[in-house]
């Protein structure tokens, strides 16, 4: 979703101006040089597209919305809970909180009150975890089943039809009706028990026992009722036994249509369930769904739908599936998905937009989403999403109507769509005034100033972008715009410093691409190829310049103009970068090494460690899976499987894999994994000796210095926890001897525990000087100095990585100690505005309670419990504050 909705106006300008051939040309082994005459080429390289219009629910005060959801969840009926958790999911999606999004989906699934909700949310969770089939397979090898979102037995979940009353024997004109009746169909006659057939439905009862002539007839002609003799015999048998035996789907469909025509509800229900049990593939579901909707067969319809949903997103590439799901009436949706229509089309529209946001399918699903919306929040989500899609398709008038509808319902973020449309139509001043009105009438947010900056020039634009990052430092566009502006002014050093600010804490591919362009313009091909290789690590199919050029193609061209490294050179480069905590540089070296004959399993494993440090967990898991795939031996494969299980929360199973690997061969990585998993899974202090023994075993096994340094560092931490400071110091010093730079932090802790804060401070200073990414080092050093230097270090942390929450909490606590309550709350609020963090919300709730603002405290408690419903301290504070509510 990173480049989901690029600005159309910017895109057109960019694509017209860029001429890749002017600088991609490779002639006689040289790239085209950038001279003063090629300014237009440089200009095209550093164009920055406008920020995308995000198709998300983005309330101005997300804390208030989350608090309201939590409050409603406390008192609502069971039928409302899943929809509330879905709204919670939408809020977290707008905040980019992937883990919280999935937890909300899981809550929606676990709190589902109908089989329809279980079906939709179970399929949605499966869709979100579509790359995790391997984990289920690995768990099964440990004797643990992980099919938590398996297919539902819909027939078992839906209550069977129960006959409310039975019809007694009726006489006509005082004479009892004949006991049997024969139904003629063509040349065949089927003899049936009159009363058993009449008990199938009210129409049959009236026909056979009422005032109609058939009530005294011993033979009735059914030849014109589209029923075969074979089907009639089955119906006769069902009237006696209440059971349907095995038969072909065609025969069941024939009986289903007949049962529906004559209102034979028990027979219809039996056919419905029997047909549902015969679905084994998508083709079966395609053939049966249309009939299920026509004949009002909910079990069959839901069972067909389940097949399509469990195959997402692949099933949306089937035009027949899309046709069936995108052209349903309200009544048909009621048959197929009951009251969960909005949830279903939320899922379908999201899956479709992820495939192609401009597609007709996305439009159809979103129109149905609007039709299914009931609450104002649901309508906001639906209108805004379809507005984004219509904007992409250049259906500008309809996009405007949709953005306007969402905005009028209270979705302030939709003003972005309205402003862009105004700009396209030449009403730039109107767009700026619209944003100014929003800023002045609500709590200002970073995205508001970012958007406002697009409609002004010069210093005013620069000021708006500075304000945008002051309010939300995670927005990438302001950094990119400022960096590009500086580059155009030929201030390359300042441009690189600006783009490095965001790359220091956020691995944004568009920012890496821009820095790559800077290096390309500066003809620093070694650094350019470093960035393009990091990009390709994260996204192998990435295309630069609005998708015009494959990143892989650029890398191939650049390779001709940089020094070729041998395998030994690569290891030395990796060692240098790893030691200086240059994670992006390390990623690039490993990418290059993967082209050689080096052991790929080990390299992919190292890659996964770096990606975890860069906060790219999905990419890290992909690398771990590649490590497993390329393992050179069974014992190595078991180690990678152990890490896969450990990183997905299955610690005991990861431990089991480590032990299995050790039983085959004693290796550094197997012992290291076992020590790591054991330390995490056991709260028993006595296990420390076992962990120490395992790490010592690991160090006795062959490995490179990068990994041995990590093992020594971990061993030192265990010794510190056990109070063995001398042993810990030895470990850290030995780690530093082999350039494991992070060991400075452990050694600083030892100095501090020996009451030598000066030595601890100096040790952390060494780490700061050596590490390229050093925000965490500044944060740790702040613990070893006086208040003034602590404040300075934590200000530096916030500049380097504004996502780290400790500095905000510390500064707020100091302000509170100085009785500056308002300033303390403001300090926390500025971080909460862009980061939904439990600890920030908890502290602000406590501050609100302290100053007697019960409603403010209650709001923050409820929002915090939306982030973590089981946090004990938060639950206690909520209970205490709740008892004070007026």
N, C-alpha and C positions, 0 to 999 in steps of 0.2 A: 504494500500500500504506500511505499515511500514516494514514488512518483505517480501516484494513482490519478491525480487530477491536475496535470500541468496546465498552466495558463495558455489558452489558445492563442491569444494575441502575441504573447511572448514567443510561443512556439513557432508561429508563422515567421516572425521577424528573424528568429534565430536560424531557422532552416534555410531561409532565403540568403542570409548573409554568409553562412558558413560554407567554406569550400575546402573540404578535407584534402582534396588532391594537391592543393597548394603546399601543404606541409607533410602529407603522407608520401609524397613522391620519393622513391628511393632510386637514385641514379648514381651508378658507379660507386655504390657502397656508402653514399652520404645522404642524410636527411637534408631537406631544403633548409637553408639558414634563415634565421629571423634577423633581418636588418631593418634599418629605419624605413626602407621602402615597403616593408611587409607589415606595416602597422595594422592594416585591415585584417590580416591573418591572425595577428595577436588579439585584436579586438574580438574576432569571432571565437577565439579559443576561450576567452574569459567572460563570455556572456552568462548572466545568471538568470535562469527562468524565474518568473513570479512564483511565490509559494502556492502549493496546490490548495484547492478548495476541498477540505476533508469531508467525506460523506458520513460523518459521525454525529452523534448526539453530544453536544458540548454546552451544557448549561453554564451560565455565568458564575453561579455559586454552587459548584458541585457538592460542597460539604452540606449545604442545606438540603439538596436533593437526596443525597445518601441518607441524611438524618431522617428525612420524611419517609423514605422507603423503609428504613429500619423501624420507625414508629408504627407504620401501617402493618408491617410484618408481625409486630407484637400483638395486634388485635384483630387482624383480618380473618376471614373464613379460609379454610383449607383450599377452596377453589381459586382464591386470588393469589396464593403464594408464588406459584410458578411465574406468573406474569410480572410480579414485583421483582423477583430475582432476575428476570429477563431485562427489565428496565435498569436494574443495578449493573447488569452485564454491559448494557449500552453506555452507561456512565463511565465504567472502567475502560471500555474500548476507546472512548473519546480521550481518556487520559493516557492511553497507551500502556495500561497495566495488564500485561498478558496473563500473568499468574492469577490476578484477581478476577479477570474476565472468566477464566476457566473454572475458578472456584464458584463463581456466581452461576455458571451453567450447570455445574455439578449440583449446586443447591436447588436449582430449578428442577433438575431431574429427580433428585431425592425427595423433594417436596411435592412432586406431581400428584394430583388428585384423580387424574383420569389416565386411561391407557393411551389416549392420544398425546398427552403431554409427555408421558414416558417415552413414547415412540419418537417424538420430535427431538427432545433434549438428549435422549440416548444416542440418536443418529448424529446430532450436532457435536456431542463430545467425541464420537468416533471420527467425525470429519476433522475436528480440531487436532486429533491425535493420529491422523492418518499415516504419519511416518513412524509410528511406534509399534507396528506389528511385531518387530523383532523382539521388543521387550516382553511381550506376551509369550513369545516362543521361548525366550530364555528363562522366564519364570516357570514355564511348564517343565523345563529340564531340572528345576529345583523342586519339583513336586508341588508347585503353587499355581493355582488357576487364576488368570488375570482377565477373564472374559466378563468384566463387570458391566460392559455396555453391549452385551450380546443381544441377538435378536429376541424380541418378545413373542411369547405365545399369545397372540392377540385373542384367539378364540377362548383360551382359558381365562383371560383377563376380563372379557366382556360377559356380562350375565346372560345366561341362556333364556330363551323365551319361556315364560310360564303362562299356561292357560289359566285365565282367571276363573272360568266356570265351565261346566259341561252341560250340554243340552240334553234334556230328557227325551224319552220317546213321545212323539206327538201323534195324535190321531186326527184324521180328517173326516168330517161328517159322521163322527162316532165310530168309524172303522179304523182299526190300526193299519199303519202303512206296512207294505210288504217288507219282510225281514231282509231280503237281498235285493240288489239292483244290478242290472247289467249295463255296462257302457259299451256302445258300439262305436268302433273306430275303423272306418273302412269296412273290410270284410271280417274283421275280428271282433270278438265279444269278450269283455273282461267282466267276470262276475265278482261283485264286491259286497261287503256287509254294509247295508244302508246306514246304520247308526254310526259305524266307525268312520265311514266317509263323511257323514254329516257332521261329525265332531271335529273335522279338520278346520272348518270355518263357518261363520255365520251365513254367508251366501249359500254354501252347500246345505247347511241345516235348513234354511228357509226353502230351498229348492226341493229337497228330498222329504221334508216333513211338514211343510207349510201348506199354503193355499194354491200352490202352483200345480199344474197338471202332472208335472214330473213326480209329485209326491205319491201318485197312485200308479205310476208307470213302472213296469218291471224292467223296461229297457229304455235307455236314454242315448241318443245319438250325439257323440262328442266329436264327430269327424271334422267339424269346422272350427275347432278350438286349438289347432296347432299342437296337438299332443299325439305321440305315437303309441301304439299298443304296448310296446316295451316300457315306456315311461309310465303308462297308466298302471301296469302291473306293479311297478316299483312303488307307486303312490298307494296302491291297495295294500301292499305289504307294510308300508310305513304306517298306514292307518291302524294296523293291527299291532305292530311291534314298537312303533315310535323310533325306529332305527333305519339308517340307510347303509346298505352294504357297498362293497367296492364296485365302482362303475366308471365309465369314461367321463371326462369333463363335459363333453358335448351333451351327453344324456342328463348330467346334473344341471347344465344350463337350461335345457329344455324343461326340466321339472321346476327349476327356479322361476322361470317366466310364467309357467302355469300356476304355480303357488302364489305368485304375486298377483296374477290376474284374478284368482278366486279367493284372495285374502287368507290363504292357509298359512298363518304366521308360524306355527311350529314346524311345518314342512319347509317353509322358506328359510327359517333360521337354521334348520339342519343342512339344507343345501348350501347356504351361505358359509357355514363352518366347514363343510366337507370340501367345497371348492377351495377355500382358503388353505386347507391342509395340503392341497395338491400343487401349490406354487413352489417351484424349485429354482427358478431363474428369472431373469429380467423379461425374457420373451413370454413366459407364462403370465407374468404380471401385466405386460402390455396387452395381451389378448383378453384378459379377464377384467381389467379395470373399467373399461367403457361399459361393459355389461353390468358390473357391480353398481355403477352410478345410475344407470338407467333403471335398474331393478331395486334400487334402494337397499343394497346389501352392505351394511357397515363393516362386518368382519372381513369380508372379501376385499372391500375397497381399502381398508386400513392395511391389510396384509400385502396388497399390491404396492401401496405407497411405501411400506417399510422396505421392500426390495429396492425401490429407487433411491430412497434416502440413505440406505446403508452402502450404496455404491457411489455416493457423492465423492468427488465432483465428476467422476467418469460418466455417470448416467446422464449428466446434462449435455454430453456430446452426442446423445441419441436424440434425433429430431422427434421421434415418436413420443418419447418420454416428455420432452419439453412441450410438445403440442398438447398432450393430455393434461399436464399440470398447469399450463399457462392460460387455458381457455375453460375455466370452470365457473359455474354459476355459484351463487351463495348457497343454494340448496345442495348442489353437488359437493361443495366443500364441507357442508354440515354432515353429509353422509360419510365422506372420506376421512375427516379429521376432527369432527365434533366441534367443541368450542376452542380448539387450538389453532385456528386458521391464521391468526396474526403471527404466532410463533413459527408456524410452518413456513410462511412466506418471508419471514425474517431470515430464516436459514437459507431458503432457496435463492432469495435475492442476493444474499451475501456470497454464496457459492458461485452464482452466475457472474456477479460483479468481479470476483477474484479471477475468473476466467477471461472475461471481456466486459468492462463496464459500459462499453458503447453498444452492446448487442441488443437485438430486438427482444431476446429472452429476458435480459435484465429489466427492460422497460415493462414487459408483460407481468413479470413477477412483482415488480414494484407497484404497478397499478392495482394488482390484487392485494398487495400489502396495504395500500391506502384504503381499499374497499373493506378490508378486514379490521382496520384500526377502530378502536372504540374510545379510548381515553385521549386526552389532549396530548400527553407525552408520546403515545403511540403515533398519533397523527403528525406530530413534529418530526419524529424519526422518519416516517414514510415520505412526507412531503419533501423534506430536505434531501433525502437520498435520491429520489426521483429527479429533483431539481438539479443535482450534481450530474446525473446521467444525461439529462436533457441538455445541460450546458455543454457537456462533452460532444454531444451529437449536433451541436449548434442549432438546436430547436429553442432559440432564445426567448421567444414570446412565452412558450409554455414553461420554460425554466424560470422566467420571471414570476409567473403566476404561482408556481410551486414554492419558490423561495419566499415570496410575499406571504403565502398562506402559513408557512412554517414560522416566519418572523412574527406575524400577527398573533399566532398562538403562544408566543413567548420564547421561541428559539432564537435568541439574539444573534448567534453565530451565523445564521442564514443571511445576515446583512452583508456578509462577504460576497455571496453570490449576487446580491442586488447591486453592490458597488461595482463588481467586475462587469456586469451587464451594462451599467451606466457608462463605464469607461469605454467599452466596445462601441457604444452608440455615440460617443463623443461628449458625454456629460461628465467630464472628469471633476469639475468643480462640485457638481451635485453629489458625486460619490464621496468626495472629501467631507462635504457638509453632513452627509448621512452618517459617516463614521464619527465625526466630531459630536454629533447629536447623541450617538450611542455611548461614547466615552463620557460625556457630561451627565448622562442620565442613569448610569449604572456604575458598578465597581469596575474601574479600568483593569483590563487584562493585557498581557503581552501581545496576543494576536490582534487586538484592536488597534494598537499603535503600529504594528507591523503592516496591517492592511491600510491604515491611514497613510503610511509612508509612500504607498504606491501612487498616490494622487497628489503629491507635492514634489518640489524640486529643491536642489541645493541644500543649504544648511537645515532647513525645516525637515527635509527627508532624513538627513543624518540624525537630527535630534529625535525624531519619532522612532528610528531604529534603535538608538541608544536606550530610549525609554522602554521599547519593546523587550530588549534583553535585560533591562533592570527588573522588569516585572516577571519575565519568563526567560531565563538564560538558556533554556533548552531549545529555543527556536533557532533553526539553522540559517534561515534566509538573511537575517541582519548581518551575521558574520560573513556570509558569502558576498553580500552586496558591498560591505565595507572593504573586504579584501580585494574584490574585483576593482573597486574604485581606486584603491591605492595602487594596484598593479597598473592600471591605465595611466596613472600619474608617474609611472616608472619608479615607484617606491616599493621595490620587490621585497625588501627586508620586512617592512611594516605589513605588507600584504600577507607574507608567510606567517608572521607573528599572529595576525588576526585569525587566519584560518586554523592555525595550530591551537588557538584558544578552545575552539569547539571540539577539535579532534583529540584534545587532551582528556576529555571525559565522555565523548559520544562518538561511536564509530558510525558516522553517517556517510554512506557511500557517495552521496552527491558532494560532500565536502572533500572527501578523498579525491574524487574526480576533478574538482576545481584545483586542488593543490597539484595534482598531476599535470593539469594544463599550465599552471604557473611554471613548473619545472621544465615542461616541454618548451614553453616560450623562452625560458632562460637558457635552453639547450643544456640543462643538467640532466642528461639522459639516465645516469645511474640512479638518481633520486626519483626520476619519473617512472622508471621501470619498477622501482621499489613499491611505489604507490599502486601502479597498475596490477602488480602481482598480489598485493594485499586485497585489492578490489576483487580480483578473480578468485581468491581464496574464499571470500564471503559469497560471491555470486558468479559462478563460472560462465554464465550466459550474459553477463552485464554488457550493455551497449552504452557508449558515451555519445555526447552531443545530441540529446533528445532521441536516442535510439538509432542514429544514422550510421554509427560505426561500431563494430564489435570490439570490445576491449581486448579480446584475444588477438585480433588482427594488429592492433596497435603494438601490443607486446612483441609480436613476431617481428615487426618492423624495427622496434627499438633494440631488440637483441643484437642486431647487426652493428650497433653503435656503442655497445658497452663491452667491457672486458669480460671474457669468458672465464669463469671460475672452475677450477678442478673440484673434485669432491672434498679434498683436504682444505682448499680455500673456503669452501662453503661451511665446513665445520668450524673453521676459525672465525668466519664472519658471524655465524650463529652464536658462537661462544661470546664474542665481543658484544653483540646486541643483547643477548640474554642477560649478560652481566651488567649492562647499563640500563636494564629494564626498558628497553626499546621494543615494545611488543609488536608494533606494526612492522618495524624493520626485521624482527625475528620471523614474523609470518611470511614476509617476502622471501627471505632466504630459504625457508622450508619449502615454499612453493617451487623455487628453482631446483632444490635438491630432489624433489619428487620426480623430476624428469630424468634423473640419473638412475643408475642400477643399484643405488643404496636401498637398504631394507625399508620398504614403504610403510610397513606396520608401525615401526618405531617413529617414523616421521609424522604420520597422521596422528599418532598419539600425542607427540609434542605439539602439533598444531592445535589439537583439542584443548590442551592446557592453556595455550596462549589465548584462544578464543574465549575461554572461561574468564580469564583475567580481563579481557576486553568487554565483558558483559554481553557476549553473543552466545547464549546457551544453546539455541537451536543449531547454529552452525557448529558449535563444539560437539554436540551429539552426533551430527552428521560425520564429523571427522573421526570420532570414536568408532562409529560403525564401519567407516572405511578402514580404520586400523584393524578391526576384527577381520574384515574381508581380506586384507592383505597380510595377515599374520603368517609368519614363516613356519610356525610349529603349533602343535596343539596346546602346549603349556602357555605360549604367548597369547594365543587366541582366548584362552580361559581368563587371562588377566584382563584383557580388554572387555570381555563379557562382564567380568566383575565390576569394572569401572562403569560400564553402561548401567548396570543394575544399581550400583551405589548412587550414581548421579541422578537417578530417577526415583530415589527414595527407598530403594529395596536394599537396605544395609546388610541385613542378615544373609540374603541371597548372594550379595557381592562378596561377603566373607567366605561363604561356601565355595564360590568359584576360586578365590585365592588359595584356599586349602587344597582344592582339587588340583590346581596348577602346581603347587609345591609338592604334592604327592608324585607328580610326574618328573619335575625337575626343580631344584632349588634355584631361584633366580631373584635378582634384585627387585624387579617390579612386583613379583608375587608376594614377597615378604613386605614390601612397602605398602601394597594394597591391603594386606591383612592387618598390618599395624594401624593403618589409617582408618579402616572400617571398624576395627575392634575399639579404638579410642573413641570413635563416634557412637558406637552402639551400646557401650557399657558405661553406666554411671558409677560403677564400683571403683573406688580409688585403688583397690588392690590390683586392678588390671594394668596399672602403670608399669609394673615390673615386666609383665608379659609384652607390652608394647615396646619397652626398652630393648628387651631381648630380640624381638622381631626386627627392630630397626638395626640392631647390631648385626643380626644375620644378614640383613639386606646389604649393609656396608661391606661385608666380607665377600659378597658376590660381585662378579665383574659388572661394571657399568661406566658411563662417562661421567665427567666431573659435574656436568649440569645437574644430573639427577642425584649424584652423591652429595652435592652441596645442599640440595633440598632435604635429603634424609638427615644430614647432620643438623640442619636447622630445626627439623621436626623433633629430633632426639633432644636437642637443647631445650625446646619448649616443654617436653615431658619432664626433663630434669628440673626445670624451674618450678613446674607444678608440684614436684615432689620435694622442693626445698633444697635440692642439691646444686647450689649455685656454682661451685667450682667446676663440677662436671659439665654443667650447662655452658659455662664460659669457654671451656676447652672445645666443646662442639662448635660453638659460634666462631671461635678463632680459627679452627680448622676449616670451617666452611668459607670463611673470608680468604683463607690462603689459596683456595681454588676458585676465588672470585664469585662466590655466591653473595651478591651485594646485599640482599635482604637480611642477611645475618647481622648486619649492623643494628637492626631493630631489636633482635633478641638480646644482643650484647648490651644494648642500652637499657633494656629491662633488668638485666643482671646488675648493672651499675646502680640503677635506681633502688633495687631491693637491698643493695649494700649501703644505702643512704648516701650515694654519691651522685646527686642530681646534675652536677656540673659535667661529670664524665658521661652521664646518660645523654645530656644535651649535645655534647660534642660528638658523641657516637652517631646520633641522629643527623647531625649536620653533615657528617661524612656521607651518609646515605643520600641526603638531599643533593649534595654536590655530584654524586655519581649517577643517580637515577634520572632517566629522561622523564618518566612519569612519576612525580614525587608528591602529589597532593596528600596521599596517605602518610608519607614521611613527615610532612609539616604538621599534620594532625597529631601524629604520635609525639613529635618533639614538643608540642604545646603542653604536654603533661609534665615536662621536666624543666619548666622555667617559671619566672615570676609572672604576675597577672598582665603586665604591660606587654611582655614578649609573647605571652600566651595569646593575647588579643591579636597581636600582629601576625602570629603564625596562623591563627584561625581565619583571619581576613584573607590571608594568602590561599588557604585551603578553599575558601569560597570562590576566589577568583579562578583558581585552577580547576576546581570540580564543584560547581554549585549544587550538585545532586547529593553531596555528603551532608547528612543532617546534623551531625554532632556540633559543628560550629554554631548553627542557629540556636540549638538548645542551650549551648554554653552561654552565648551572648544574652539570650533571653533570661537565663537564670541569674546572671550578674545584674542585669537591669532590675529584675524582681528583688534581688537582695538590696538594691539601692532605692527601693520603693518607687521605681519608675514602672508601674504596672501597665500603663497604656503602651509605652515603648516596648516593653517585654512582649506583650501580646502582638504588637505590630511586627516585631522581629520574627515571631513564629508564623504569622499570617503570610508574610512575603514568601516563605518557602512552601507553605501549604497551598498557596495559589497555583503552583505548578507541580507539586509532588504530594500524592496521597500517601502520607507516611503515618503509621500508627503512633510512633513515639512523639512526633510533632503534635498530633491531634490530642494525645494523652496529656502532654504537658500544657497545651493551651486550655484544655478542659479543666485541669487542676488550677490554672491561673484564674480562669473565669469563676470557679468555685470560691477561690480565695477572696476575690473582690466582691462576692455576693451576686454575680450574674448567673443565676440559676439556669435561665433559658439558654444562654450561651454555652454553659458547661454541658447541659443536656444535649444540645445540638452536636457538640464535638464528641461527646461520649457515643452517641448513636452512629455518627459517621465513622468513628474509630472501630466500632464493633462491626460495621459493614466491611472494614478492611480485615479484621481478625475477630470473628464472633466468639472465639474461645479464650481470649486474652484475660487471664484471671484478674490482674490489677484493674484492667479496664472495666470488667464486669462489676467489681466491687465499687469502683468510683461511680459507675452508672447507677448502681442500686442506691448508693448514698445520695446522689444528686436527685435521682428520681423521686425519692421520698420527700425532697424539699420543694418539688414543683407545686406552684400555687394552684 
